[in-house]
């Protein structure tokens, strides 16, 4: 299992670099050419989401991207360190919008919807210490040239 790790400051201009690196590593790992645009778009959405969460939460830690090449699949993990409220943490009696940034929450949901539409195998986890989006695509084994 080969892994490429990328960490970048939570700035929008670094998302493009993450997309380019992800597409290059996915191609080398054996992801079908027809799927590379989906990989690029999904990584862009996940990284943009992580950057937004870091900026809105005031987190200075870098966004983490792991590109993992397994025998039959290629996985990408995009991690952030923006804390999320755990179910039940909401202040009793608070009205919708109090203590929440509804616009950021809506953008967050939209980004997750786009990712889910692009990737068949996606897993999203979040908690007090941040979140992780794990996406996977099948690979075709490399054929050796004679």
C-alpha positions in Angstrom: 0.0 0.0 0.0 1.5 3.3 -1.1 0.4 6.6 0.4 1.0 10.2 -0.6 0.2 12.8 2.1 -0.4 16.4 1.4 -0.9 19.1 4.0 -1.7 22.7 3.1 -2.7 26.0 4.7 -6.5 26.5 4.7 -6.4 28.9 1.8 -8.6 28.5 -1.3 -5.6 28.9 -3.7 -4.2 25.6 -2.5 -7.3 23.6 -3.4 -6.2 23.6 -7.1 -2.8 22.1 -6.2 -4.6 19.3 -4.2 -6.8 18.6 -7.2 -3.9 18.3 -9.5 -1.9 16.1 -7.2 -4.9 13.8 -6.6 -5.5 13.4 -10.3 -1.9 12.6 -11.0 -1.7 10.0 -8.2 -5.0 8.5 -9.2 -3.9 8.1 -12.8 -0.7 6.4 -11.6 -2.7 4.1 -9.2 -4.7 2.8 -12.1 -8.0 4.7 -11.8 -9.9 4.6 -15.1 -9.2 7.7 -17.3 -13.0 8.3 -17.6 -13.3 8.7 -13.8 -10.4 11.1 -13.3 -12.6 14.2 -13.7 -14.8 12.9 -11.0 -11.8 12.4 -8.7 -10.6 15.9 -9.4 -14.0 17.4 -8.8 -14.6 15.4 -5.6 -11.2 16.3 -4.1 -11.9 20.0 -5.0 -15.2 19.9 -3.2 -13.8 18.1 -0.2 -10.8 20.4 0.1 -12.9 23.6 -0.5 -15.3 22.4 2.3 -12.3 21.7 4.7 -10.8 25.2 3.9 -14.2 26.8 4.6 -14.7 25.0 7.9 -11.2 25.9 9.0 -11.7 29.6 8.1 -15.1 29.9 9.7 -13.9 28.1 12.9 -10.6 30.1 13.1 -8.6 26.9 12.9 -5.0 27.5 11.8 -4.0 23.9 11.4 -3.4 22.6 7.8 -5.9 20.6 5.8 -4.8 17.0 5.4 -5.1 15.0 2.3 -4.0 11.3 2.1 -3.9 9.5 -1.3 -3.9 5.8 -0.7 -3.2 3.2 -3.3 -4.3 -0.3 -2.4 -4.2 -3.4 -4.5 -7.7 -3.0 -6.0 -8.8 0.5 -5.0 -7.6 4.1 -4.7 -8.8 6.1 -1.7 -8.6 9.7 -0.8 -9.0 11.0 2.7 -9.5 14.8 3.3 -9.3 15.7 7.0 -10.0 18.9 8.8 -9.7 20.0 12.4 -12.8 22.2 12.6 -14.8 21.1 15.7 -18.4 20.1 15.1 -21.1 19.9 17.7 -21.9 16.3 18.6 -25.5 15.3 18.6 -27.1 16.5 21.8 -24.6 19.4 22.2 -27.1 22.0 21.1 -28.1 24.5 23.8 -31.7 23.7 24.9 -34.2 26.3 23.9 -31.9 27.9 21.3 -33.7 29.0 18.1 -32.5 27.9 14.7 -29.6 30.2 13.8 -28.5 31.1 17.3 -24.9 30.0 17.6 -25.1 28.5 14.2 -24.0 29.9 10.9 -26.9 28.7 8.7 -25.3 29.9 5.5 -22.0 28.0 6.2 -24.1 24.9 7.2 -26.0 25.1 3.9 -22.8 25.3 1.9 -21.4 22.4 3.9 -24.5 20.3 3.0 -24.3 21.3 -0.6 -20.6 20.3 -0.8 -21.4 16.9 0.7 -24.3 16.4 -1.8 -22.0 17.1 -4.7 -19.4 14.7 -3.4 -22.0 12.0 -2.9 -23.2 12.5 -6.4 -19.6 12.1 -7.8 -18.4 9.2 -5.7 -20.1 5.9 -5.2 -18.0 4.9 -2.1 -17.9 7.8 0.3 -17.8 8.0 4.1 -18.1 11.2 6.1 -17.3 11.4 9.8 -17.2 14.4 12.1 -16.8 15.2 15.7 -15.4 17.5 18.3 -11.8 17.2 16.9 -12.7 17.6 13.2 -13.9 15.6 10.3 -12.9 13.2 7.6 -14.2 12.5 4.1 -13.0 9.1 2.7 -13.6 8.5 -1.0 -12.7 5.3 -2.9 -12.5 4.3 -6.5 -11.7 0.9 -8.1 -8.4 0.5 -9.9 -7.3 -1.7 -12.8 -4.1 -3.5 -12.3 -1.2 -2.1 -14.3 -0.2 -4.3 -17.2 3.5 -4.8 -17.8 4.8 -4.1 -21.2 6.9 -6.8 -22.9 
